[in-house]
Each structure stands twice: as structure tokens, then as C-alpha cells.
Amino acid sequence: MTYREGSARDRSKLVVAVTGRVAALDITTGNELWRNELPGAGTGTIELAVEDGRVYVAPSTAPLLLCLDLQTGDVRWRASTTVNGRASMLFEGARIVVARQGYIDCFDRDGNTLWSNGLSGLGMGPTAIGVEGNVRQADELGRS
């Protein structure tokens, strides 16, 4: 499922996430602008979102949500999620919702935890989340 397209101000950078690393390329030339090796984030599948000059990264092999600066690739903040695993990230207003293995963590745009819910009895696995008109879903193979 394709994530919604916004009215981004800066569409000059193509952000790429591969096995625990994130890089930005100039969309016109393909030249690499920056690279972040994401120390401590492991080497697994990455859920990635780019919004408002920020790159949000949820690596599958670490219980983390990272926020990088779109211009430099530097880490702005790190937040802990309840568990690791393939993530689905949903942006809704001032909230970032991260779902992994049936656990839901909600953060504000500064990385502060607003709430967490383990959904006792619902099960574990790739987790779909959504509000009307805004849905994210990850499958077992890491596609979303």
C-alpha cells in the first residue's frame, strides 16, 4: 500500500533505506548528499517516512524510532518503542503512531512518548494501523 502523498516543500532529495543504513541522493543527479549508518539500529528492514524536513526511521532489529534531519542526515532525536520487529508508521496530526508485533506506541513530533498499548490477546505479527483516510499496513516480507 502506498503512503499518502503530501505537499512537501523540499522534493530535491531521494531518501533510501537499506539494511540498517539511510542515505539521501540528489533527485536530479543521483549524487549522494549524506549517509547515516544508524549506530545501534541493527541491519534489518527499515520503515521510513519523510515529512517536514525530517526523516523518520524505525529499524526492525531494534526497538527504536529515530528522527533524522533531511538536510544533513544527523540524528535529531531517538525514542524507544515497546518491541522491535517490522514496523508500520502512521502520521496523524501532531502524532506519530508506530505499530510492531501487535504493540502500539504513540509519540509527539519531538519524540516524546504519549502512550503505549500492548493490545492484550490480539496477537503478534505484522500490524496494520489506520484512521479514516490514512492507513498503513506491513506484510510479513517487509512490504508496505
N, CA, C and O atoms as a GROMACS GRO file, in nm:
protein
  576
    1MET      N    1   0.084  -0.117   0.000
    1MET     CA    2   0.000   0.000   0.000
    1MET      C    3   0.088   0.124   0.000
    1MET      O    4   0.182   0.131   0.080
    2THR      N    5   0.063   0.217  -0.082
    2THR     CA    6   0.142   0.339  -0.094
    2THR      C    7   0.096   0.441   0.008
    2THR      O    8  -0.024   0.461   0.028
    3TYR      N    9   0.192   0.504   0.074
    3TYR     CA   10   0.160   0.607   0.172
    3TYR      C   11   0.110   0.731   0.100
    3TYR      O   12   0.145   0.756  -0.015
    4ARG      N   13   0.029   0.808   0.168
    4ARG     CA   14  -0.030   0.928   0.106
    4ARG      C   15   0.078   1.026   0.062
    4ARG      O   16   0.184   1.034   0.125
    5GLU      N   17   0.051   1.098  -0.043
    5GLU     CA   18   0.145   1.198  -0.093
    5GLU      C   19   0.106   1.333  -0.037
    5GLU      O   20  -0.010   1.375  -0.048
    6GLY      N   21   0.201   1.401   0.024
    6GLY     CA   22   0.173   1.531   0.083
    6GLY      C   23   0.220   1.644  -0.006
    6GLY      O   24   0.260   1.622  -0.120
    7SER      N   25   0.213   1.762   0.048
    7SER     CA   26   0.259   1.880  -0.026
    7SER      C   27   0.395   1.921   0.027
    7SER      O   28   0.411   2.029   0.084
    8ALA      N   29   0.491   1.835   0.008
    8ALA     CA   30   0.626   1.858   0.061
    8ALA      C   31   0.689   1.983   0.003
    8ALA      O   32   0.669   2.015  -0.114
    9ARG      N   33   0.764   2.052   0.086
    9ARG     CA   34   0.833   2.173   0.042
    9ARG      C   35   0.961   2.141  -0.032
    9ARG      O   36   0.994   2.206  -0.131
   10ASP      N   37   1.034   2.040   0.015
   10ASP     CA   38   1.163   2.006  -0.045
   10ASP      C   39   1.156   1.865  -0.104
   10ASP      O   40   1.161   1.766  -0.031
   11ARG      N   41   1.143   1.857  -0.236
   11ARG     CA   42   1.137   1.727  -0.302
   11ARG      C   43   1.265   1.702  -0.382
   11ARG      O   44   1.265   1.626  -0.479
   12SER      N   45   1.375   1.766  -0.339
   12SER     CA   46   1.501   1.754  -0.412
   12SER      C   47   1.585   1.636  -0.367
   12SER      O   48   1.685   1.602  -0.431
   13LYS      N   49   1.546   1.572  -0.256
   13LYS     CA   50   1.625   1.462  -0.202
   13LYS      C   51   1.545   1.332  -0.206
   13LYS      O   52   1.429   1.327  -0.166
   14LEU      N   53   1.610   1.229  -0.255
   14LEU     CA   54   1.554   1.094  -0.253
   14LEU      C   55   1.619   1.023  -0.135
   14LEU      O   56   1.741   1.006  -0.133
   15VAL      N   57   1.539   0.980  -0.038
   15VAL     CA   58   1.592   0.913   0.080
   15VAL      C   59   1.578   0.763   0.059
   15VAL      O   60   1.472   0.714   0.022
   16VAL      N   61   1.687   0.690   0.085
   16VAL     CA   62   1.694   0.547   0.061
   16VAL      C   63   1.736   0.478   0.190
   16VAL      O   64   1.830   0.521   0.256
   17ALA      N   65   1.665   0.371   0.227
   17ALA     CA   66   1.700   0.293   0.346
   17ALA      C   67   1.724   0.149   0.304
   17ALA      O   68   1.638   0.086   0.242
   18VAL      N   69   1.842   0.097   0.339
   18VAL     CA   70   1.879  -0.040   0.305
   18VAL      C   71   1.955  -0.100   0.423
   18VAL      O   72   2.053  -0.043   0.470
   19THR      N   73   1.910  -0.215   0.470
   19THR     CA   74   1.977  -0.293   0.575
   19THR      C   75   2.044  -0.209   0.684
   19THR      O   76   2.165  -0.218   0.704
   20GLY      N   77   1.965  -0.130   0.752
   20GLY     CA   78   2.016  -0.055   0.866
   20GLY      C   79   2.092   0.071   0.834
   20GLY      O   80   2.157   0.126   0.922
   21ARG      N   81   2.086   0.118   0.712
   21ARG     CA   82   2.154   0.242   0.673
   21ARG      C   83   2.055   0.331   0.597
   21ARG      O   84   1.963   0.282   0.531
   22VAL      N   85   2.077   0.460   0.608
   22VAL     CA   86   1.992   0.557   0.538
   22VAL      C   87   2.082   0.656   0.465
   22VAL      O   88   2.183   0.700   0.520
   23ALA      N   89   2.046   0.690   0.342
   23ALA     CA   90   2.122   0.788   0.264
   23ALA      C   91   2.025   0.878   0.190
   23ALA      O   92   1.909   0.842   0.168
   24ALA      N   93   2.073   0.996   0.154
   24ALA     CA   94   1.995   1.087   0.070
   24ALA      C   95   2.072   1.112  -0.058
   24ALA      O   96   2.193   1.134  -0.058
   25LEU      N   97   1.997   1.108  -0.170
   25LEU     CA   98   2.053   1.135  -0.302
   25LEU      C   99   1.988   1.258  -0.360
   25LEU      O  100   1.871   1.286  -0.333
   26ASP      N  101   2.062   1.332  -0.438
   26ASP     CA  102   2.004   1.442  -0.514
   26ASP      C  103   1.913   1.379  -0.619
   26ASP      O  104   1.959   1.298  -0.700
   27ILE      N  105   1.786   1.415  -0.620
   27ILE     CA  106   1.688   1.352  -0.710
   27ILE      C  107   1.720   1.381  -0.856
   27ILE      O  108   1.680   1.303  -0.943
   28THR      N  109   1.789   1.489  -0.886
   28THR     CA  110   1.821   1.526  -1.023
   28THR      C  111   1.946   1.456  -1.075
   28THR      O  112   1.948   1.407  -1.188
   29THR      N  113   2.050   1.450  -0.993
   29THR     CA  114   2.179   1.398  -1.039
   29THR      C  115   2.210   1.257  -0.990
   29THR      O  116   2.290   1.186  -1.050
   30GLY      N  117   2.146   1.215  -0.880
   30GLY     CA  118   2.177   1.085  -0.819
   30GLY      C  119   2.298   1.090  -0.728
   30GLY      O  120   2.336   0.987  -0.671
   31ASN      N  121   2.359   1.207  -0.712
   31ASN     CA  122   2.475   1.219  -0.623
   31ASN      C  123   2.434   1.201  -0.477
   31ASN      O  124   2.330   1.251  -0.434
   32GLU      N  125   2.518   1.128  -0.401
   32GLU     CA  126   2.490   1.108  -0.260
   32GLU      C  127   2.516   1.237  -0.184
   32GLU      O  128   2.622   1.298  -0.199
   33LEU      N  129   2.420   1.278  -0.102
   33LEU     CA  130   2.430   1.401  -0.024
   33LEU      C  131   2.474   1.374   0.119
   33LEU      O  132   2.551   1.451   0.176
   34TRP      N  133   2.425   1.266   0.176
   34TRP     CA  134   2.465   1.226   0.311
   34TRP      C  135   2.430   1.079   0.333
   34TRP      O  136   2.351   1.020   0.260
   35ARG      N  137   2.494   1.023   0.437
   35ARG     CA  138   2.468   0.884   0.474
   35ARG      C  139   2.472   0.874   0.626
   35ARG      O  140   2.556   0.937   0.691
   36ASN      N  141   2.382   0.795   0.682
   36ASN     CA  142   2.380   0.770   0.826
   36ASN      C  143   2.380   0.620   0.848
   36ASN      O  144   2.290   0.550   0.800
   37GLU      N  145   2.480   0.570   0.919
   37GLU     CA  146   2.494   0.426   0.944
   37GLU      C  147   2.404   0.378   1.057
   37GLU      O  148   2.401   0.258   1.084
   38LEU      N  149   2.332   0.466   1.123
   38LEU     CA  150   2.237   0.435   1.230
   38LEU      C  151   2.299   0.345   1.338
   38LEU      O  152   2.252   0.234   1.359
   39PRO      N  153   2.403   0.391   1.405
   39PRO     CA  154   2.466   0.310   1.509
   39PRO      C  155   2.364   0.259   1.611
   39PRO      O  156   2.280   0.335   1.660
   40GLY      N  157   2.372   0.132   1.641
   40GLY     CA  158   2.282   0.071   1.738
   40GLY      C  159   2.147   0.030   1.684
   40GLY      O  160   2.064  -0.021   1.758
   41ALA      N  161   2.124   0.053   1.554
   41ALA     CA  162   1.992   0.024   1.497
   41ALA      C  163   1.984  -0.111   1.427
   41ALA      O  164   1.878  -0.149   1.379
   42GLY      N  165   2.095  -0.184   1.420
   42GLY     CA  166   2.092  -0.314   1.354
   42GLY      C  167   2.097  -0.303   1.203
   42GLY      O  168   2.124  -0.196   1.148
   43THR      N  169   2.072  -0.415   1.136
   43THR     CA  170   2.085  -0.419   0.990
   43THR      C  171   1.960  -0.469   0.920
   43THR      O  172   1.968  -0.508   0.804
   44GLY      N  173   1.846  -0.471   0.984
   44GLY     CA  174   1.725  -0.526   0.924
   44GLY      C  175   1.647  -0.427   0.840
   44GLY      O  176   1.695  -0.319   0.807
   45THR      N  177   1.526  -0.468   0.807
   45THR     CA  178   1.433  -0.387   0.729
   45THR      C  179   1.402  -0.256   0.802
   45THR      O  180   1.394  -0.254   0.924
   46ILE      N  181   1.386  -0.149   0.726
   46ILE     CA  182   1.358  -0.018   0.784
   46ILE      C  183   1.224   0.033   0.732
   46ILE      O  184   1.197   0.030   0.612
   47GLU      N  185   1.140   0.080   0.823
   47GLU     CA  186   1.021   0.157   0.788
   47GLU      C  187   1.066   0.301   0.785
   47GLU      O  188   1.131   0.349   0.879
   48LEU      N  189   1.033   0.372   0.678
   48LEU     CA  190   1.086   0.506   0.652
   48LEU      C  191   0.972   0.601   0.617
   48LEU      O  192   0.879   0.565   0.546
   49ALA      N  193   0.982   0.723   0.669
   49ALA     CA  194   0.888   0.829   0.631
   49ALA      C  195   0.966   0.960   0.625
   49ALA      O  196   1.058   0.983   0.704
   50VAL      N  197   0.930   1.047   0.531
   50VAL     CA  198   0.994   1.176   0.515
   50VAL      C  199   0.885   1.281   0.518
   50VAL      O  200   0.797   1.283   0.432
   51GLU      N  201   0.891   1.369   0.617
   51GLU     CA  202   0.790   1.474   0.633
   51GLU      C  203   0.851   1.596   0.700
   51GLU      O  204   0.929   1.583   0.794
   52ASP      N  205   0.815   1.715   0.652
   52ASP     CA  206   0.851   1.842   0.717
   52ASP      C  207   0.999   1.855   0.749
   52ASP      O  208   1.035   1.898   0.859
   53GLY      N  209   1.086   1.818   0.655
   53GLY     CA  210   1.230   1.834   0.675
   53GLY      C  211   1.291   1.731   0.768
   53GLY      O  212   1.404   1.747   0.814
   54ARG      N  213   1.216   1.624   0.796
   54ARG     CA  214   1.264   1.519   0.885
   54ARG      C  215   1.250   1.383   0.819
   54ARG      O  216   1.161   1.360   0.737
   55VAL      N  217   1.340   1.293   0.856
   55VAL     CA  218   1.335   1.155   0.810
   55VAL      C  219   1.311   1.069   0.933
   55VAL      O  220   1.392   1.069   1.026
   56TYR      N  221   1.200   0.995   0.935
   56TYR     CA  222   1.167   0.909   1.046
   56TYR      C  223   1.203   0.765   1.009
   56TYR      O  224   1.168   0.717   0.901
   57VAL      N  225   1.274   0.697   1.101
   57VAL     CA  226   1.330   0.566   1.073
   57VAL      C  227   1.292   0.471   1.187
   57VAL      O  228   1.316   0.501   1.304
   58ALA      N  229   1.232   0.357   1.152
   58ALA     CA  230   1.202   0.253   1.251
   58ALA      C  231   1.267   0.124   1.203
   58ALA      O  232   1.210   0.052   1.120
   59PRO      N  233   1.388   0.094   1.254
   59PRO     CA  234   1.457  -0.029   1.212
   59PRO      C  235   1.392  -0.152   1.275
   59PRO      O  236   1.350  -0.147   1.391
   60SER      N  237   1.384  -0.261   1.201
   60SER     CA  238   1.316  -0.380   1.251
   60SER      C  239   1.395  -0.454   1.358
   60SER      O  240   1.336  -0.526   1.438
   61THR      N  241   1.525  -0.436   1.363
   61THR     CA  242   1.608  -0.513   1.455
   61THR      C  243   1.637  -0.441   1.586
   61THR      O  244   1.714  -0.491   1.668
   62ALA      N  245   1.576  -0.325   1.609
   62ALA     CA  246   1.594  -0.252   1.734
   62ALA      C  247   1.463  -0.184   1.772
   62ALA      O  248   1.390  -0.138   1.683
   63PRO      N  249   1.431  -0.176   1.901
   63PRO     CA  250   1.308  -0.110   1.944
   63PRO      C  251   1.326   0.042   1.947
   63PRO      O  252   1.325   0.104   2.053
   64LEU      N  253   1.342   0.100   1.827
   64LEU     CA  254   1.374   0.242   1.815
   64LEU      C  255   1.286   0.313   1.713
   64LEU      O  256   1.238   0.252   1.617
   65LEU      N  257   1.267   0.440   1.735
   65LEU     CA  258   1.218   0.534   1.635
   65LEU      C  259   1.319   0.647   1.635
   65LEU      O  260   1.342   0.710   1.738
   66LEU      N  261   1.378   0.673   1.519
   66LEU     CA  262   1.477   0.781   1.507
   66LEU      C  263   1.423   0.890   1.416
   66LEU      O  264   1.346   0.864   1.324
   67CYS      N  265   1.463   1.012   1.445
   67CYS     CA  266   1.430   1.125   1.361
   67CYS      C  267   1.561   1.187   1.313
   67CYS      O  268   1.642   1.231   1.394
   68LEU      N  269   1.580   1.190   1.180
   68LEU     CA  270   1.700   1.249   1.120
   68LEU      C  271   1.664   1.381   1.054
   68LEU      O  272   1.550   1.402   1.012
   69ASP      N  273   1.761   1.469   1.044
   69ASP     CA  274   1.744   1.594   0.971
   69ASP      C  275   1.755   1.564   0.822
   69ASP      O  276   1.853   1.502   0.780
   70LEU      N  277   1.659   1.607   0.743
   70LEU     CA  278   1.658   1.580   0.599
   70LEU      C  279   1.778   1.644   0.528
   70LEU      O  280   1.828   1.588   0.430
   71GLN      N  281   1.823   1.760   0.574
   71GLN     CA  282   1.933   1.830   0.508
   71GLN      C  283   2.069   1.767   0.534
   71GLN      O  284   2.154   1.765   0.445
   72THR      N  285   2.090   1.714   0.657
   72THR     CA  286   2.223   1.668   0.697
   72THR      C  287   2.233   1.519   0.726
   72THR      O  288   2.342   1.462   0.720
   73GLY      N  289   2.120   1.455   0.759
   73GLY     CA  290   2.122   1.315   0.800
   73GLY      C  291   2.155   1.296   0.946
   73GLY      O  292   2.158   1.183   0.995
   74ASP      N  293   2.180   1.404   1.018
   74ASP     CA  294   2.212   1.395   1.161
   74ASP      C  295   2.089   1.353   1.240
   74ASP      O  296   1.976   1.386   1.204
   75VAL      N  297   2.111   1.280   1.349
   75VAL     CA  298   2.002   1.237   1.436
   75VAL      C  299   1.953   1.356   1.517
   75VAL      O  300   2.030   1.419   1.589
   76ARG      N  301   1.824   1.386   1.505
   76ARG     CA  302   1.762   1.493   1.585
   76ARG      C  303   1.720   1.437   1.721
   76ARG      O  304   1.743   1.499   1.825
   77TRP      N  305   1.658   1.317   1.719
   77TRP     CA  306   1.619   1.252   1.844
   77TRP      C  307   1.599   1.102   1.822
   77TRP      O  308   1.580   1.056   1.709
   78ARG      N  309   1.604   1.028   1.935
   78ARG     CA  310   1.581   0.883   1.938
   78ARG      C  311   1.474   0.857   2.043
   78ARG      O  312   1.476   0.918   2.150
   79ALA      N  313   1.382   0.767   2.013
   79ALA     CA  314   1.280   0.726   2.110
   79ALA      C  315   1.272   0.574   2.110
   79ALA      O  316   1.296   0.509   2.009
   80SER      N  317   1.238   0.519   2.225
   80SER     CA  318   1.225   0.374   2.238
   80SER      C  319   1.081   0.331   2.213
   80SER      O  320   0.987   0.394   2.260
   81THR      N  321   1.067   0.221   2.137
   81THR     CA  322   0.936   0.158   2.121
   81THR      C  323   0.931   0.037   2.213
   81THR      O  324   1.034  -0.008   2.264
   82THR      N  325   0.812  -0.017   2.234
   82THR     CA  326   0.795  -0.128   2.326
   82THR      C  327   0.872  -0.252   2.282
   82THR      O  328   0.935  -0.318   2.364
   83VAL      N  329   0.867  -0.284   2.153
   83VAL     CA  330   0.935  -0.402   2.099
   83VAL      C  331   1.001  -0.367   1.966
   83VAL      O  332   0.976  -0.261   1.909
   84ASN      N  333   1.086  -0.458   1.918
   84ASN     CA  334   1.140  -0.443   1.783
   84ASN      C  335   1.053  -0.528   1.690
   84ASN      O  336   0.957  -0.590   1.734
   85GLY      N  337   1.087  -0.530   1.562
   85GLY     CA  338   1.010  -0.603   1.461
   85GLY      C  339   0.969  -0.510   1.349
   85GLY      O  340   0.988  -0.389   1.357
   86ARG      N  341   0.913  -0.568   1.244
   86ARG     CA  342   0.869  -0.491   1.127
   86ARG      C  343   0.766  -0.388   1.171
   86ARG      O  344   0.665  -0.423   1.232
   87ALA      N  345   0.791  -0.261   1.141
   87ALA     CA  346   0.707  -0.151   1.188
   87ALA      C  347   0.614  -0.100   1.078
   87ALA      O  348   0.644  -0.108   0.959
   88SER      N  349   0.501  -0.048   1.122
   88SER     CA  350   0.414   0.036   1.040
   88SER      C  351   0.408   0.170   1.112
   88SER      O  352   0.381   0.176   1.232
   89MET      N  353   0.434   0.280   1.038
   89MET     CA  354   0.429   0.415   1.097
   89MET      C  355   0.314   0.492   1.035
   89MET      O  356   0.296   0.493   0.914
   90LEU      N  357   0.237   0.556   1.120
   90LEU     CA  358   0.124   0.637   1.076
   90LEU      C  359   0.142   0.778   1.131
   90LEU      O  360   0.163   0.796   1.251
   91PHE      N  361   0.132   0.878   1.043
   91PHE     CA  362   0.141   1.017   1.084
   91PHE      C  363  -0.001   1.074   1.080
   91PHE      O  364  -0.067   1.073   0.976
   92GLU      N  365  -0.046   1.124   1.195
   92GLU     CA  366  -0.179   1.179   1.204
   92GLU      C  367  -0.175   1.303   1.292
   92GLU      O  368  -0.164   1.295   1.414
   93GLY      N  369  -0.184   1.419   1.227
   93GLY     CA  370  -0.176   1.544   1.300
   93GLY      C  371  -0.041   1.556   1.369
   93GLY      O  372   0.063   1.541   1.305
   94ALA      N  373  -0.043   1.583   1.498
   94ALA     CA  374   0.079   1.600   1.576
   94ALA      C  375   0.133   1.468   1.629
   94ALA      O  376   0.230   1.468   1.706
   95ARG      N  377   0.073   1.356   1.590
   95ARG     CA  378   0.111   1.226   1.643
   95ARG      C  379   0.182   1.138   1.539
   95ARG      O  380   0.153   1.144   1.420
   96ILE      N  381   0.275   1.057   1.590
   96ILE     CA  382   0.339   0.951   1.512
   96ILE      C  383   0.303   0.821   1.584
   96ILE      O  384   0.336   0.804   1.701
   97VAL      N  385   0.237   0.731   1.513
   97VAL     CA  386   0.198   0.603   1.572
   97VAL      C  387   0.284   0.495   1.509
   97VAL      O  388   0.292   0.484   1.386
   98VAL      N  389   0.349   0.414   1.593
   98VAL     CA  390   0.434   0.305   1.546
   98VAL      C  391   0.374   0.174   1.596
   98VAL      O  392   0.354   0.156   1.716
   99ALA      N  393   0.347   0.082   1.503
   99ALA     CA  394   0.291  -0.049   1.537
   99ALA      C  395   0.391  -0.157   1.502
   99ALA      O  396   0.446  -0.159   1.392
  100ARG      N  397   0.416  -0.247   1.598
  100ARG     CA  398   0.510  -0.358   1.578
  100ARG      C  399   0.459  -0.478   1.658
  100ARG      O  400   0.432  -0.467   1.777
  101GLN      N  401   0.446  -0.590   1.592
  101GLN     CA  402   0.415  -0.715   1.660
  101GLN      C  403   0.292  -0.705   1.751
  101GLN      O  404   0.287  -0.771   1.855
  102GLY      N  405   0.193  -0.624   1.714
  102GLY     CA  406   0.073  -0.608   1.794
  102GLY      C  407   0.083  -0.504   1.903
  102GLY      O  408  -0.015  -0.479   1.974
  103TYR      N  409   0.198  -0.441   1.919
  103TYR     CA  410   0.216  -0.334   2.017
  103TYR      C  411   0.208  -0.200   1.945
  103TYR      O  412   0.259  -0.185   1.834
  104ILE      N  413   0.143  -0.103   2.010
  104ILE     CA  414   0.126   0.029   1.951
  104ILE      C  415   0.190   0.132   2.044
  104ILE      O  416   0.160   0.136   2.163
  105ASP      N  417   0.278   0.216   1.988
  105ASP     CA  418   0.340   0.326   2.062
  105ASP      C  419   0.306   0.456   1.990
  105ASP      O  420   0.316   0.463   1.867
  106CYS      N  421   0.268   0.558   2.066
  106CYS     CA  422   0.232   0.687   2.007
  106CYS      C  423   0.326   0.794   2.062
  106CYS      O  424   0.348   0.804   2.183
  107PHE      N  425   0.380   0.876   1.971
  107PHE     CA  426   0.476   0.980   2.005
  107PHE      C  427   0.429   1.114   1.952
  107PHE      O  428   0.348   1.121   1.859
  108ASP      N  429   0.480   1.222   2.013
  108ASP     CA  430   0.460   1.353   1.952
  108ASP      C  431   0.573   1.377   1.853
  108ASP      O  432   0.663   1.293   1.842
  109ARG      N  433   0.571   1.488   1.780
  109ARG     CA  434   0.671   1.513   1.676
  109ARG      C  435   0.810   1.547   1.731
  109ARG      O  436   0.905   1.566   1.655
  110ASP      N  437   0.822   1.554   1.864
  110ASP     CA  438   0.952   1.575   1.927
  110ASP      C  439   1.007   1.446   1.988
  110ASP      O  440   1.112   1.448   2.053
  111GLY      N  441   0.938   1.332   1.966
  111GLY     CA  442   0.986   1.203   2.014
  111GLY      C  443   0.944   1.167   2.154
  111GLY      O  444   0.991   1.067   2.208
  112ASN      N  445   0.857   1.246   2.214
  112ASN     CA  446   0.808   1.214   2.348
  112ASN      C  447   0.698   1.110   2.340
  112ASN      O  448   0.607   1.122   2.257
  113THR      N  449   0.704   1.008   2.424
  113THR     CA  450   0.601   0.904   2.426
  113THR      C  451   0.473   0.962   2.483
  113THR      O  452   0.473   1.017   2.593
  114LEU      N  453   0.363   0.948   2.407
  114LEU     CA  454   0.232   0.993   2.454
  114LEU      C  455   0.157   0.878   2.521
  114LEU      O  456   0.092   0.896   2.624
  115TRP      N  457   0.166   0.758   2.460
  115TRP     CA  458   0.104   0.639   2.518
  115TRP      C  459   0.153   0.514   2.448
  115TRP      O  460   0.211   0.520   2.340
  116SER      N  461   0.130   0.399   2.514
  116SER     CA  462   0.162   0.268   2.456
  116SER      C  463   0.047   0.174   2.490
  116SER      O  464  -0.017   0.187   2.594
  117ASN      N  465   0.022   0.076   2.401
  117ASN     CA  466  -0.084  -0.021   2.424
  117ASN      C  467  -0.038  -0.155   2.368
  117ASN      O  468  -0.007  -0.165   2.250
  118GLY      N  469  -0.035  -0.259   2.451
  118GLY     CA  470   0.007  -0.392   2.410
  118GLY      C  471  -0.103  -0.476   2.350
  118GLY      O  472  -0.077  -0.588   2.307
  119LEU      N  473  -0.226  -0.425   2.345
  119LEU     CA  474  -0.340  -0.494   2.285
  119LEU      C  475  -0.348  -0.640   2.330
  119LEU      O  476  -0.351  -0.732   2.249
  120SER      N  477  -0.351  -0.659   2.459
  120SER     CA  478  -0.352  -0.792   2.520
  120SER      C  479  -0.454  -0.883   2.453
  120SER      O  480  -0.573  -0.851   2.443
  121GLY      N  481  -0.406  -0.999   2.407
  121GLY     CA  482  -0.493  -1.100   2.349
  121GLY      C  483  -0.518  -1.085   2.201
  121GLY      O  484  -0.580  -1.174   2.141
  122LEU      N  485  -0.473  -0.977   2.138
  122LEU     CA  486  -0.499  -0.957   1.995
  122LEU      C  487  -0.405  -1.039   1.908
  122LEU      O  488  -0.442  -1.078   1.797
  123GLY      N  489  -0.283  -1.066   1.956
  123GLY     CA  490  -0.188  -1.147   1.880
  123GLY      C  491  -0.065  -1.067   1.843
  123GLY      O  492  -0.057  -0.947   1.867
  124MET      N  493   0.033  -1.139   1.784
  124MET     CA  494   0.159  -1.077   1.743
  124MET      C  495   0.182  -1.102   1.596
  124MET      O  496   0.145  -1.209   1.545
  125GLY      N  497   0.242  -1.006   1.526
  125GLY     CA  498   0.272  -1.021   1.385
  125GLY      C  499   0.269  -0.886   1.317
  125GLY      O  500   0.254  -0.784   1.384
  126PRO      N  501   0.284  -0.885   1.185
  126PRO     CA  502   0.274  -0.758   1.111
  126PRO      C  503   0.142  -0.690   1.147
  126PRO      O  504   0.037  -0.754   1.151
  127THR      N  505   0.150  -0.560   1.174
  127THR     CA  506   0.035  -0.490   1.231
  127THR      C  507  -0.009  -0.376   1.140
  127THR      O  508   0.071  -0.290   1.101
  128ALA      N  509  -0.136  -0.375   1.106
  128ALA     CA  510  -0.196  -0.267   1.028
  128ALA      C  511  -0.255  -0.165   1.124
  128ALA      O  512  -0.312  -0.201   1.227
  129ILE      N  513  -0.243  -0.036   1.089
  129ILE     CA  514  -0.300   0.070   1.170
  129ILE      C  515  -0.364   0.173   1.078
  129ILE      O  516  -0.322   0.187   0.963
  130GLY      N  517  -0.463   0.244   1.126
  130GLY     CA  518  -0.523   0.347   1.042
  130GLY      C  519  -0.633   0.424   1.110
  130GLY      O  520  -0.692   0.379   1.208
  131VAL      N  521  -0.657   0.540   1.056
  131VAL     CA  522  -0.774   0.621   1.083
  131VAL      C  523  -0.839   0.643   0.948
  131VAL      O  524  -0.777   0.615   0.845
  132GLU      N  525  -0.958   0.690   0.945
  132GLU     CA  526  -1.028   0.709   0.818
  132GLU      C  527  -0.944   0.794   0.722
  132GLU      O  528  -0.907   0.906   0.754
  133GLY      N  529  -0.916   0.739   0.605
  133GLY     CA  530  -0.839   0.809   0.502
  133GLY      C  531  -0.688   0.804   0.518
  133GLY      O  532  -0.617   0.866   0.440
  134ASN      N  533  -0.638   0.731   0.617
  134ASN     CA  534  -0.495   0.726   0.643
  134ASN      C  535  -0.462   0.590   0.705
  134ASN      O  536  -0.482   0.570   0.825
  135VAL      N  537  -0.413   0.498   0.624
  135VAL     CA  538  -0.390   0.361   0.670
  135VAL      C  539  -0.250   0.317   0.631
  135VAL      O  540  -0.201   0.349   0.523
  136ARG      N  541  -0.184   0.241   0.721
  136ARG     CA  542  -0.054   0.178   0.692
  136ARG      C  543  -0.064   0.031   0.726
  136ARG      O  544  -0.128  -0.008   0.824
  137GLN      N  545   0.000  -0.049   0.644
  137GLN     CA  546  -0.003  -0.193   0.667
  137GLN      C  547   0.126  -0.255   0.616
  137GLN      O  548   0.169  -0.228   0.504
  138ALA      N  549   0.189  -0.338   0.700
  138ALA     CA  550   0.310  -0.409   0.661
  138ALA      C  551   0.280  -0.558   0.652
  138ALA      O  552   0.206  -0.612   0.735
  139ASP      N  553   0.336  -0.624   0.552
  139ASP     CA  554   0.318  -0.768   0.541
  139ASP      C  555   0.439  -0.840   0.602
  139ASP      O  556   0.533  -0.776   0.648
  140GLU      N  557   0.437  -0.971   0.602
  140GLU     CA  558   0.544  -1.049   0.664
  140GLU      C  559   0.677  -1.034   0.593
  140GLU      O  560   0.782  -1.058   0.654
  141LEU      N  561   0.677  -0.996   0.468
  141LEU     CA  562   0.800  -0.983   0.391
  141LEU      C  563   0.861  -0.844   0.399
  141LEU      O  564   0.964  -0.818   0.338
  142GLY      N  565   0.796  -0.755   0.474
  142GLY     CA  566   0.850  -0.620   0.489
  142GLY      C  567   0.802  -0.521   0.387
  142GLY      O  568   0.852  -0.409   0.381
  143ARG      N  569   0.705  -0.560   0.306
  143ARG     CA  570   0.650  -0.466   0.208
  143ARG      C  571   0.536  -0.390   0.274
  143ARG      O  572   0.465  -0.444   0.359
  144SER      N  573   0.520  -0.263   0.235
  144SER     CA  574   0.406  -0.188   0.287
  144SER      C  575   0.342  -0.109   0.176
  144SER      O  576   0.244  -0.038   0.198
   0.00000   0.00000   0.00000
